[in-house]
Amino acid sequence: MAKDDNLKAGFTGTPEEPLAGFRKVAQTATDAVKRETSAVATAAAQHPQTASTLAVLIGALAFTIGYVLGSSSVDRKWGYWR
């Protein structure tokens, strides 16, 4: 005869509904982002000089693009000394 302890070990919840549609796409995208961020973090930890150089270059490029876009939107018909 079976012991009572063995009868307590079993599935007691409800089966989870499989992901479909938008939820499946969102879960897949989330998993991909997690994998990529961990890969970037690992690479940055292994090569800190390269990571900091890339961060500075990306920051300088973003500043330059922002400056050019900002200065091109200024009305040039009024001079500074007028």
PyMOL Python script that loads the backbone (N, CA, C, O; Angstrom):
from pymol import cmd

cmd.read_pdbstr("""\
ATOM      1  N   MET A   1       0.839  -1.180   0.000  1.00  0.00           N
ATOM      2  CA  MET A   1       0.000   0.000   0.000  1.00  0.00           C
ATOM      3  C   MET A   1       0.880   1.238   0.000  1.00  0.00           C
ATOM      4  O   MET A   1       1.947   1.227   0.615  1.00  0.00           O
ATOM      5  N   ALA A   2       0.467   2.300  -0.669  1.00  0.00           N
ATOM      6  CA  ALA A   2       1.243   3.529  -0.797  1.00  0.00           C
ATOM      7  C   ALA A   2       1.201   4.318   0.498  1.00  0.00           C
ATOM      8  O   ALA A   2       0.204   4.334   1.219  1.00  0.00           O
ATOM      9  N   LYS A   3       2.334   4.977   0.765  1.00  0.00           N
ATOM     10  CA  LYS A   3       2.382   5.834   1.950  1.00  0.00           C
ATOM     11  C   LYS A   3       1.647   7.140   1.676  1.00  0.00           C
ATOM     12  O   LYS A   3       1.530   7.566   0.527  1.00  0.00           O
ATOM     13  N   ASP A   4       1.156   7.766   2.727  1.00  0.00           N
ATOM     14  CA  ASP A   4       0.431   9.034   2.572  1.00  0.00           C
ATOM     15  C   ASP A   4       1.351  10.173   2.151  1.00  0.00           C
ATOM     16  O   ASP A   4       0.885  11.127   1.527  1.00  0.00           O
ATOM     17  N   ASP A   5       2.665  10.103   2.476  1.00  0.00           N
ATOM     18  CA  ASP A   5       3.597  11.168   2.116  1.00  0.00           C
ATOM     19  C   ASP A   5       3.730  11.300   0.601  1.00  0.00           C
ATOM     20  O   ASP A   5       3.877  12.410   0.091  1.00  0.00           O
ATOM     21  N   ASN A   6       3.681  10.205  -0.108  1.00  0.00           N
ATOM     22  CA  ASN A   6       3.811  10.235  -1.549  1.00  0.00           C
ATOM     23  C   ASN A   6       2.603  10.881  -2.232  1.00  0.00           C
ATOM     24  O   ASN A   6       2.727  11.437  -3.323  1.00  0.00           O
ATOM     25  N   LEU A   7       1.459  10.806  -1.601  1.00  0.00           N
ATOM     26  CA  LEU A   7       0.259  11.355  -2.201  1.00  0.00           C
ATOM     27  C   LEU A   7       0.219  12.884  -2.134  1.00  0.00           C
ATOM     28  O   LEU A   7      -0.525  13.507  -2.891  1.00  0.00           O
ATOM     29  N   LYS A   8       0.999  13.496  -1.250  1.00  0.00           N
ATOM     30  CA  LYS A   8       0.998  14.942  -1.103  1.00  0.00           C
ATOM     31  C   LYS A   8       1.797  15.636  -2.210  1.00  0.00           C
ATOM     32  O   LYS A   8       1.584  16.818  -2.478  1.00  0.00           O
ATOM     33  N   ALA A   9       2.695  14.922  -2.840  1.00  0.00           N
ATOM     34  CA  ALA A   9       3.532  15.518  -3.882  1.00  0.00           C
ATOM     35  C   ALA A   9       2.817  15.398  -5.209  1.00  0.00           C
ATOM     36  O   ALA A   9       2.717  14.308  -5.772  1.00  0.00           O
ATOM     37  N   GLY A  10       2.324  16.505  -5.708  1.00  0.00           N
ATOM     38  CA  GLY A  10       1.637  16.479  -6.985  1.00  0.00           C
ATOM     39  C   GLY A  10       1.331  17.886  -7.440  1.00  0.00           C
ATOM     40  O   GLY A  10       1.613  18.852  -6.731  1.00  0.00           O
ATOM     41  N   PHE A  11       0.761  18.002  -8.607  1.00  0.00           N
ATOM     42  CA  PHE A  11       0.420  19.297  -9.167  1.00  0.00           C
ATOM     43  C   PHE A  11      -0.874  19.776  -8.527  1.00  0.00           C
ATOM     44  O   PHE A  11      -1.903  19.106  -8.615  1.00  0.00           O
ATOM     45  N   THR A  12      -0.821  20.937  -7.883  1.00  0.00           N
ATOM     46  CA  THR A  12      -1.999  21.439  -7.188  1.00  0.00           C
ATOM     47  C   THR A  12      -2.564  22.711  -7.818  1.00  0.00           C
ATOM     48  O   THR A  12      -3.620  23.186  -7.400  1.00  0.00           O
ATOM     49  N   GLY A  13      -1.872  23.274  -8.824  1.00  0.00           N
ATOM     50  CA  GLY A  13      -2.340  24.519  -9.438  1.00  0.00           C
ATOM     51  C   GLY A  13      -3.147  24.254 -10.687  1.00  0.00           C
ATOM     52  O   GLY A  13      -3.545  23.124 -10.970  1.00  0.00           O
ATOM     53  N   THR A  14      -3.373  25.302 -11.413  1.00  0.00           N
ATOM     54  CA  THR A  14      -4.066  25.177 -12.689  1.00  0.00           C
ATOM     55  C   THR A  14      -3.041  25.317 -13.805  1.00  0.00           C
ATOM     56  O   THR A  14      -2.061  26.046 -13.648  1.00  0.00           O
ATOM     57  N   PRO A  15      -3.242  24.644 -14.917  1.00  0.00           N
ATOM     58  CA  PRO A  15      -2.270  24.744 -16.009  1.00  0.00           C
ATOM     59  C   PRO A  15      -2.241  26.174 -16.563  1.00  0.00           C
ATOM     60  O   PRO A  15      -3.276  26.824 -16.708  1.00  0.00           O
ATOM     61  N   GLU A  16      -1.039  26.639 -16.865  1.00  0.00           N
ATOM     62  CA  GLU A  16      -0.884  27.986 -17.396  1.00  0.00           C
ATOM     63  C   GLU A  16      -1.278  28.010 -18.856  1.00  0.00           C
ATOM     64  O   GLU A  16      -0.950  27.105 -19.623  1.00  0.00           O
ATOM     65  N   GLU A  17      -1.988  29.062 -19.225  1.00  0.00           N
ATOM     66  CA  GLU A  17      -2.414  29.214 -20.608  1.00  0.00           C
ATOM     67  C   GLU A  17      -1.201  29.559 -21.469  1.00  0.00           C
ATOM     68  O   GLU A  17      -0.439  30.460 -21.121  1.00  0.00           O
ATOM     69  N   PRO A  18      -1.009  28.858 -22.584  1.00  0.00           N
ATOM     70  CA  PRO A  18       0.150  29.166 -23.424  1.00  0.00           C
ATOM     71  C   PRO A  18       0.054  30.582 -24.001  1.00  0.00           C
ATOM     72  O   PRO A  18      -1.030  31.063 -24.332  1.00  0.00           O
ATOM     73  N   LEU A  19       1.211  31.232 -24.112  1.00  0.00           N
ATOM     74  CA  LEU A  19       1.245  32.579 -24.643  1.00  0.00           C
ATOM     75  C   LEU A  19       0.866  32.576 -26.114  1.00  0.00           C
ATOM     76  O   LEU A  19       1.258  31.688 -26.872  1.00  0.00           O
ATOM     77  N   ALA A  20       0.106  33.573 -26.500  1.00  0.00           N
ATOM     78  CA  ALA A  20      -0.310  33.684 -27.900  1.00  0.00           C
ATOM     79  C   ALA A  20      -0.447  35.152 -28.248  1.00  0.00           C
ATOM     80  O   ALA A  20      -0.710  35.985 -27.381  1.00  0.00           O
ATOM     81  N   GLY A  21      -0.268  35.460 -29.513  1.00  0.00           N
ATOM     82  CA  GLY A  21      -0.470  36.812 -30.003  1.00  0.00           C
ATOM     83  C   GLY A  21       0.547  37.801 -29.459  1.00  0.00           C
ATOM     84  O   GLY A  21       1.752  37.549 -29.474  1.00  0.00           O
ATOM     85  N   PHE A  22       0.041  38.933 -28.979  1.00  0.00           N
ATOM     86  CA  PHE A  22       0.900  40.011 -28.506  1.00  0.00           C
ATOM     87  C   PHE A  22       1.729  39.591 -27.301  1.00  0.00           C
ATOM     88  O   PHE A  22       2.888  39.986 -27.175  1.00  0.00           O
ATOM     89  N   ARG A  23       1.140  38.792 -26.414  1.00  0.00           N
ATOM     90  CA  ARG A  23       1.875  38.358 -25.219  1.00  0.00           C
ATOM     91  C   ARG A  23       3.085  37.507 -25.594  1.00  0.00           C
ATOM     92  O   ARG A  23       4.132  37.609 -24.955  1.00  0.00           O
ATOM     93  N   LYS A  24       2.952  36.676 -26.615  1.00  0.00           N
ATOM     94  CA  LYS A  24       4.059  35.839 -27.060  1.00  0.00           C
ATOM     95  C   LYS A  24       5.161  36.691 -27.690  1.00  0.00           C
ATOM     96  O   LYS A  24       6.346  36.468 -27.445  1.00  0.00           O
ATOM     97  N   VAL A  25       4.756  37.670 -28.504  1.00  0.00           N
ATOM     98  CA  VAL A  25       5.729  38.565 -29.136  1.00  0.00           C
ATOM     99  C   VAL A  25       6.451  39.391 -28.081  1.00  0.00           C
ATOM    100  O   VAL A  25       7.666  39.572 -28.153  1.00  0.00           O
ATOM    101  N   ALA A  26       5.703  39.892 -27.100  1.00  0.00           N
ATOM    102  CA  ALA A  26       6.310  40.689 -26.031  1.00  0.00           C
ATOM    103  C   ALA A  26       7.278  39.853 -25.204  1.00  0.00           C
ATOM    104  O   ALA A  26       8.346  40.342 -24.835  1.00  0.00           O
ATOM    105  N   GLN A  27       6.936  38.625 -24.908  1.00  0.00           N
ATOM    106  CA  GLN A  27       7.816  37.749 -24.134  1.00  0.00           C
ATOM    107  C   GLN A  27       9.087  37.427 -24.914  1.00  0.00           C
ATOM    108  O   GLN A  27      10.179  37.412 -24.348  1.00  0.00           O
ATOM    109  N   THR A  28       8.945  37.173 -26.204  1.00  0.00           N
ATOM    110  CA  THR A  28      10.101  36.892 -27.049  1.00  0.00           C
ATOM    111  C   THR A  28      11.024  38.100 -27.121  1.00  0.00           C
ATOM    112  O   THR A  28      12.244  37.958 -27.036  1.00  0.00           O
ATOM    113  N   ALA A  29      10.446  39.288 -27.278  1.00  0.00           N
ATOM    114  CA  ALA A  29      11.251  40.511 -27.328  1.00  0.00           C
ATOM    115  C   ALA A  29      11.938  40.767 -25.994  1.00  0.00           C
ATOM    116  O   ALA A  29      13.096  41.185 -25.971  1.00  0.00           O
ATOM    117  N   THR A  30      11.259  40.527 -24.900  1.00  0.00           N
ATOM    118  CA  THR A  30      11.845  40.706 -23.577  1.00  0.00           C
ATOM    119  C   THR A  30      13.023  39.766 -23.375  1.00  0.00           C
ATOM    120  O   THR A  30      14.063  40.170 -22.856  1.00  0.00           O
ATOM    121  N   ASP A  31      12.863  38.527 -23.780  1.00  0.00           N
ATOM    122  CA  ASP A  31      13.953  37.553 -23.660  1.00  0.00           C
ATOM    123  C   ASP A  31      15.154  37.972 -24.501  1.00  0.00           C
ATOM    124  O   ASP A  31      16.296  37.832 -24.063  1.00  0.00           O
ATOM    125  N   ALA A  32      14.907  38.481 -25.697  1.00  0.00           N
ATOM    126  CA  ALA A  32      16.001  38.910 -26.570  1.00  0.00           C
ATOM    127  C   ALA A  32      16.733  40.107 -25.979  1.00  0.00           C
ATOM    128  O   ALA A  32      17.961  40.172 -26.041  1.00  0.00           O
ATOM    129  N   VAL A  33      15.996  41.054 -25.407  1.00  0.00           N
ATOM    130  CA  VAL A  33      16.625  42.227 -24.794  1.00  0.00           C
ATOM    131  C   VAL A  33      17.460  41.808 -23.589  1.00  0.00           C
ATOM    132  O   VAL A  33      18.563  42.320 -23.394  1.00  0.00           O
ATOM    133  N   LYS A  34      16.957  40.895 -22.790  1.00  0.00           N
ATOM    134  CA  LYS A  34      17.718  40.416 -21.624  1.00  0.00           C
ATOM    135  C   LYS A  34      19.023  39.739 -22.069  1.00  0.00           C
ATOM    136  O   LYS A  34      20.071  39.957 -21.461  1.00  0.00           O
ATOM    137  N   ARG A  35      18.961  38.929 -23.115  1.00  0.00           N
ATOM    138  CA  ARG A  35      20.166  38.261 -23.607  1.00  0.00           C
ATOM    139  C   ARG A  35      21.184  39.271 -24.119  1.00  0.00           C
ATOM    140  O   ARG A  35      22.375  39.154 -23.829  1.00  0.00           O
ATOM    141  N   GLU A  36      20.727  40.256 -24.875  1.00  0.00           N
ATOM    142  CA  GLU A  36      21.641  41.244 -25.452  1.00  0.00           C
ATOM    143  C   GLU A  36      22.262  42.131 -24.380  1.00  0.00           C
ATOM    144  O   GLU A  36      23.452  42.440 -24.446  1.00  0.00           O
ATOM    145  N   THR A  37      21.465  42.545 -23.388  1.00  0.00           N
ATOM    146  CA  THR A  37      22.028  43.393 -22.337  1.00  0.00           C
ATOM    147  C   THR A  37      23.039  42.637 -21.494  1.00  0.00           C
ATOM    148  O   THR A  37      24.033  43.215 -21.055  1.00  0.00           O
ATOM    149  N   SER A  38      22.801  41.363 -21.265  1.00  0.00           N
ATOM    150  CA  SER A  38      23.800  40.598 -20.509  1.00  0.00           C
ATOM    151  C   SER A  38      25.063  40.400 -21.332  1.00  0.00           C
ATOM    152  O   SER A  38      26.161  40.378 -20.775  1.00  0.00           O
ATOM    153  N   ALA A  39      24.931  40.254 -22.646  1.00  0.00           N
ATOM    154  CA  ALA A  39      26.112  40.125 -23.510  1.00  0.00           C
ATOM    155  C   ALA A  39      26.907  41.430 -23.531  1.00  0.00           C
ATOM    156  O   ALA A  39      28.138  41.405 -23.490  1.00  0.00           O
ATOM    157  N   VAL A  40      26.216  42.564 -23.595  1.00  0.00           N
ATOM    158  CA  VAL A  40      26.899  43.863 -23.579  1.00  0.00           C
ATOM    159  C   VAL A  40      27.584  44.086 -22.235  1.00  0.00           C
ATOM    160  O   VAL A  40      28.716  44.569 -22.189  1.00  0.00           O
ATOM    161  N   ALA A  41      26.912  43.742 -21.149  1.00  0.00           N
ATOM    162  CA  ALA A  41      27.506  43.918 -19.821  1.00  0.00           C
ATOM    163  C   ALA A  41      28.735  43.033 -19.647  1.00  0.00           C
ATOM    164  O   ALA A  41      29.722  43.460 -19.048  1.00  0.00           O
ATOM    165  N   THR A  42      28.688  41.825 -20.155  1.00  0.00           N
ATOM    166  CA  THR A  42      29.833  40.927 -20.073  1.00  0.00           C
ATOM    167  C   THR A  42      31.002  41.462 -20.894  1.00  0.00           C
ATOM    168  O   THR A  42      32.146  41.438 -20.440  1.00  0.00           O
ATOM    169  N   ALA A  43      30.716  41.943 -22.099  1.00  0.00           N
ATOM    170  CA  ALA A  43      31.775  42.498 -22.946  1.00  0.00           C
ATOM    171  C   ALA A  43      32.372  43.749 -22.314  1.00  0.00           C
ATOM    172  O   ALA A  43      33.585  43.949 -22.373  1.00  0.00           O
ATOM    173  N   ALA A  44      31.538  44.595 -21.711  1.00  0.00           N
ATOM    174  CA  ALA A  44      32.035  45.810 -21.067  1.00  0.00           C
ATOM    175  C   ALA A  44      32.891  45.473 -19.849  1.00  0.00           C
ATOM    176  O   ALA A  44      33.864  46.171 -19.564  1.00  0.00           O
ATOM    177  N   ALA A  45      32.538  44.418 -19.135  1.00  0.00           N
ATOM    178  CA  ALA A  45      33.335  44.011 -17.980  1.00  0.00           C
ATOM    179  C   ALA A  45      34.688  43.440 -18.412  1.00  0.00           C
ATOM    180  O   ALA A  45      35.682  43.603 -17.705  1.00  0.00           O
ATOM    181  N   GLN A  46      34.729  42.784 -19.551  1.00  0.00           N
ATOM    182  CA  GLN A  46      35.973  42.197 -20.031  1.00  0.00           C
ATOM    183  C   GLN A  46      36.878  43.229 -20.698  1.00  0.00           C
ATOM    184  O   GLN A  46      38.098  43.067 -20.710  1.00  0.00           O
ATOM    185  N   HIS A  47      36.289  44.288 -21.253  1.00  0.00           N
ATOM    186  CA  HIS A  47      37.058  45.315 -21.966  1.00  0.00           C
ATOM    187  C   HIS A  47      36.624  46.709 -21.512  1.00  0.00           C
ATOM    188  O   HIS A  47      35.934  47.403 -22.260  1.00  0.00           O
ATOM    189  N   PRO A  48      37.006  47.134 -20.312  1.00  0.00           N
ATOM    190  CA  PRO A  48      36.504  48.409 -19.788  1.00  0.00           C
ATOM    191  C   PRO A  48      37.002  49.631 -20.561  1.00  0.00           C
ATOM    192  O   PRO A  48      36.261  50.607 -20.685  1.00  0.00           O
ATOM    193  N   GLN A  49      38.223  49.612 -21.082  1.00  0.00           N
ATOM    194  CA  GLN A  49      38.728  50.765 -21.828  1.00  0.00           C
ATOM    195  C   GLN A  49      37.946  50.957 -23.125  1.00  0.00           C
ATOM    196  O   GLN A  49      37.600  52.082 -23.484  1.00  0.00           O
ATOM    197  N   THR A  50      37.674  49.875 -23.815  1.00  0.00           N
ATOM    198  CA  THR A  50      36.910  49.951 -25.053  1.00  0.00           C
ATOM    199  C   THR A  50      35.483  50.431 -24.776  1.00  0.00           C
ATOM    200  O   THR A  50      34.935  51.235 -25.531  1.00  0.00           O
ATOM    201  N   ALA A  51      34.897  49.941 -23.707  1.00  0.00           N
ATOM    202  CA  ALA A  51      33.527  50.336 -23.372  1.00  0.00           C
ATOM    203  C   ALA A  51      33.450  51.821 -23.031  1.00  0.00           C
ATOM    204  O   ALA A  51      32.522  52.508 -23.458  1.00  0.00           O
ATOM    205  N   SER A  52      34.419  52.321 -22.265  1.00  0.00           N
ATOM    206  CA  SER A  52      34.388  53.745 -21.918  1.00  0.00           C
ATOM    207  C   SER A  52      34.671  54.614 -23.139  1.00  0.00           C
ATOM    208  O   SER A  52      34.081  55.684 -23.289  1.00  0.00           O
ATOM    209  N   THR A  53      35.569  54.163 -24.010  1.00  0.00           N
ATOM    210  CA  THR A  53      35.838  54.918 -25.240  1.00  0.00           C
ATOM    211  C   THR A  53      34.598  54.985 -26.119  1.00  0.00           C
ATOM    212  O   THR A  53      34.280  56.044 -26.660  1.00  0.00           O
ATOM    213  N   LEU A  54      33.898  53.871 -26.266  1.00  0.00           N
ATOM    214  CA  LEU A  54      32.662  53.868 -27.054  1.00  0.00           C
ATOM    215  C   LEU A  54      31.601  54.764 -26.432  1.00  0.00           C
ATOM    216  O   LEU A  54      30.876  55.455 -27.148  1.00  0.00           O
ATOM    217  N   ALA A  55      31.502  54.758 -25.110  1.00  0.00           N
ATOM    218  CA  ALA A  55      30.519  55.609 -24.441  1.00  0.00           C
ATOM    219  C   ALA A  55      30.812  57.085 -24.675  1.00  0.00           C
ATOM    220  O   ALA A  55      29.895  57.870 -24.918  1.00  0.00           O
ATOM    221  N   VAL A  56      32.093  57.470 -24.604  1.00  0.00           N
ATOM    222  CA  VAL A  56      32.467  58.866 -24.847  1.00  0.00           C
ATOM    223  C   VAL A  56      32.208  59.243 -26.304  1.00  0.00           C
ATOM    224  O   VAL A  56      31.689  60.326 -26.576  1.00  0.00           O
ATOM    225  N   LEU A  57      32.560  58.374 -27.233  1.00  0.00           N
ATOM    226  CA  LEU A  57      32.329  58.669 -28.646  1.00  0.00           C
ATOM    227  C   LEU A  57      30.843  58.787 -28.982  1.00  0.00           C
ATOM    228  O   LEU A  57      30.443  59.674 -29.737  1.00  0.00           O
ATOM    229  N   ILE A  58      30.030  57.897 -28.424  1.00  0.00           N
ATOM    230  CA  ILE A  58      28.592  57.969 -28.663  1.00  0.00           C
ATOM    231  C   ILE A  58      28.019  59.244 -28.055  1.00  0.00           C
ATOM    232  O   ILE A  58      27.154  59.883 -28.654  1.00  0.00           O
ATOM    233  N   GLY A  59      28.496  59.619 -26.866  1.00  0.00           N
ATOM    234  CA  GLY A  59      28.043  60.863 -26.246  1.00  0.00           C
ATOM    235  C   GLY A  59      28.433  62.075 -27.060  1.00  0.00           C
ATOM    236  O   GLY A  59      27.623  62.987 -27.230  1.00  0.00           O
ATOM    237  N   ALA A  60      29.665  62.109 -27.573  1.00  0.00           N
ATOM    238  CA  ALA A  60      30.116  63.230 -28.392  1.00  0.00           C
ATOM    239  C   ALA A  60      29.322  63.305 -29.691  1.00  0.00           C
ATOM    240  O   ALA A  60      28.968  64.396 -30.140  1.00  0.00           O
ATOM    241  N   LEU A  61      29.045  62.164 -30.292  1.00  0.00           N
ATOM    242  CA  LEU A  61      28.253  62.138 -31.517  1.00  0.00           C
ATOM    243  C   LEU A  61      26.830  62.628 -31.256  1.00  0.00           C
ATOM    244  O   LEU A  61      26.282  63.390 -32.052  1.00  0.00           O
ATOM    245  N   ALA A  62      26.236  62.200 -30.158  1.00  0.00           N
ATOM    246  CA  ALA A  62      24.881  62.648 -29.819  1.00  0.00           C
ATOM    247  C   ALA A  62      24.865  64.149 -29.545  1.00  0.00           C
ATOM    248  O   ALA A  62      23.935  64.840 -29.962  1.00  0.00           O
ATOM    249  N   PHE A  63      25.879  64.662 -28.851  1.00  0.00           N
ATOM    250  CA  PHE A  63      25.964  66.102 -28.599  1.00  0.00           C
ATOM    251  C   PHE A  63      26.089  66.867 -29.913  1.00  0.00           C
ATOM    252  O   PHE A  63      25.419  67.883 -30.100  1.00  0.00           O
ATOM    253  N   THR A  64      26.927  66.398 -30.811  1.00  0.00           N
ATOM    254  CA  THR A  64      27.123  67.069 -32.096  1.00  0.00           C
ATOM    255  C   THR A  64      25.832  67.085 -32.917  1.00  0.00           C
ATOM    256  O   THR A  64      25.471  68.110 -33.496  1.00  0.00           O
ATOM    257  N   ILE A  65      25.151  65.962 -32.962  1.00  0.00           N
ATOM    258  CA  ILE A  65      23.889  65.906 -33.701  1.00  0.00           C
ATOM    259  C   ILE A  65      22.865  66.850 -33.074  1.00  0.00           C
ATOM    260  O   ILE A  65      22.155  67.553 -33.793  1.00  0.00           O
ATOM    261  N   GLY A  66      22.783  66.874 -31.755  1.00  0.00           N
ATOM    262  CA  GLY A  66      21.860  67.779 -31.079  1.00  0.00           C
ATOM    263  C   GLY A  66      22.203  69.226 -31.317  1.00  0.00           C
ATOM    264  O   GLY A  66      21.310  70.052 -31.508  1.00  0.00           O
ATOM    265  N   TYR A  67      23.479  69.549 -31.310  1.00  0.00           N
ATOM    266  CA  TYR A  67      23.910  70.925 -31.551  1.00  0.00           C
ATOM    267  C   TYR A  67      23.569  71.365 -32.974  1.00  0.00           C
ATOM    268  O   TYR A  67      23.059  72.466 -33.183  1.00  0.00           O
ATOM    269  N   VAL A  68      23.851  70.508 -33.942  1.00  0.00           N
ATOM    270  CA  VAL A  68      23.570  70.848 -35.344  1.00  0.00           C
ATOM    271  C   VAL A  68      22.073  71.009 -35.565  1.00  0.00           C
ATOM    272  O   VAL A  68      21.643  71.956 -36.223  1.00  0.00           O
ATOM    273  N   LEU A  69      21.278  70.099 -35.025  1.00  0.00           N
ATOM    274  CA  LEU A  69      19.830  70.209 -35.191  1.00  0.00           C
ATOM    275  C   LEU A  69      19.277  71.434 -34.469  1.00  0.00           C
ATOM    276  O   LEU A  69      18.368  72.096 -34.968  1.00  0.00           O
ATOM    277  N   GLY A  70      19.826  71.733 -33.297  1.00  0.00           N
ATOM    278  CA  GLY A  70      19.369  72.899 -32.550  1.00  0.00           C
ATOM    279  C   GLY A  70      19.752  74.199 -33.211  1.00  0.00           C
ATOM    280  O   GLY A  70      18.955  75.137 -33.245  1.00  0.00           O
ATOM    281  N   SER A  71      20.965  74.273 -33.740  1.00  0.00           N
ATOM    282  CA  SER A  71      21.399  75.519 -34.370  1.00  0.00           C
ATOM    283  C   SER A  71      20.743  75.724 -35.729  1.00  0.00           C
ATOM    284  O   SER A  71      20.610  76.861 -36.182  1.00  0.00           O
ATOM    285  N   SER A  72      20.336  74.654 -36.380  1.00  0.00           N
ATOM    286  CA  SER A  72      19.678  74.814 -37.674  1.00  0.00           C
ATOM    287  C   SER A  72      18.229  75.270 -37.513  1.00  0.00           C
ATOM    288  O   SER A  72      17.633  75.764 -38.470  1.00  0.00           O
ATOM    289  N   SER A  73      17.658  75.115 -36.332  1.00  0.00           N
ATOM    290  CA  SER A  73      16.270  75.522 -36.132  1.00  0.00           C
ATOM    291  C   SER A  73      16.153  76.966 -35.650  1.00  0.00           C
ATOM    292  O   SER A  73      15.040  77.466 -35.487  1.00  0.00           O
ATOM    293  N   VAL A  74      17.272  77.644 -35.420  1.00  0.00           N
ATOM    294  CA  VAL A  74      17.254  79.024 -34.956  1.00  0.00           C
ATOM    295  C   VAL A  74      16.989  79.948 -36.138  1.00  0.00           C
ATOM    296  O   VAL A  74      17.522  79.750 -37.230  1.00  0.00           O
ATOM    297  N   ASP A  75      16.162  80.958 -35.903  1.00  0.00           N
ATOM    298  CA  ASP A  75      15.865  81.939 -36.939  1.00  0.00           C
ATOM    299  C   ASP A  75      17.088  82.833 -37.140  1.00  0.00           C
ATOM    300  O   ASP A  75      17.505  83.521 -36.209  1.00  0.00           O
ATOM    301  N   ARG A  76      17.658  82.833 -38.320  1.00  0.00           N
ATOM    302  CA  ARG A  76      18.903  83.563 -38.596  1.00  0.00           C
ATOM    303  C   ARG A  76      18.666  84.986 -39.099  1.00  0.00           C
ATOM    304  O   ARG A  76      19.635  85.706 -39.344  1.00  0.00           O
ATOM    305  N   LYS A  77      17.441  85.408 -39.259  1.00  0.00           N
ATOM    306  CA  LYS A  77      17.246  86.715 -39.845  1.00  0.00           C
ATOM    307  C   LYS A  77      17.535  87.845 -38.845  1.00  0.00           C
ATOM    308  O   LYS A  77      17.771  88.974 -39.274  1.00  0.00           O
ATOM    309  N   TRP A  78      17.526  87.593 -37.567  1.00  0.00           N
ATOM    310  CA  TRP A  78      17.867  88.582 -36.551  1.00  0.00           C
ATOM    311  C   TRP A  78      19.321  88.389 -36.139  1.00  0.00           C
ATOM    312  O   TRP A  78      19.704  87.293 -35.731  1.00  0.00           O
ATOM    313  N   GLY A  79      20.102  89.392 -36.236  1.00  0.00           N
ATOM    314  CA  GLY A  79      21.491  89.314 -35.852  1.00  0.00           C
ATOM    315  C   GLY A  79      21.661  89.525 -34.354  1.00  0.00           C
ATOM    316  O   GLY A  79      20.764  90.049 -33.693  1.00  0.00           O
ATOM    317  N   TYR A  80      22.775  89.128 -33.832  1.00  0.00           N
ATOM    318  CA  TYR A  80      23.060  89.259 -32.415  1.00  0.00           C
ATOM    319  C   TYR A  80      23.195  90.718 -32.009  1.00  0.00           C
ATOM    320  O   TYR A  80      22.731  91.097 -30.934  1.00  0.00           O
ATOM    321  N   TRP A  81      23.820  91.548 -32.840  1.00  0.00           N
ATOM    322  CA  TRP A  81      24.121  92.926 -32.471  1.00  0.00           C
ATOM    323  C   TRP A  81      23.008  93.914 -32.846  1.00  0.00           C
ATOM    324  O   TRP A  81      23.212  95.121 -32.716  1.00  0.00           O
ATOM    325  N   ARG A  82      21.930  93.483 -33.270  1.00  0.00           N
ATOM    326  CA  ARG A  82      20.868  94.375 -33.701  1.00  0.00           C
ATOM    327  C   ARG A  82      20.089  94.955 -32.586  1.00  0.00           C
ATOM    328  O   ARG A  82      19.160  95.727 -32.818  1.00  0.00           O
TER     329      ARG A  82
END
""", "prot")
cmd.dss("prot")
cmd.show_as("cartoon", "prot")
cmd.util.cbc("prot")
cmd.orient("prot")
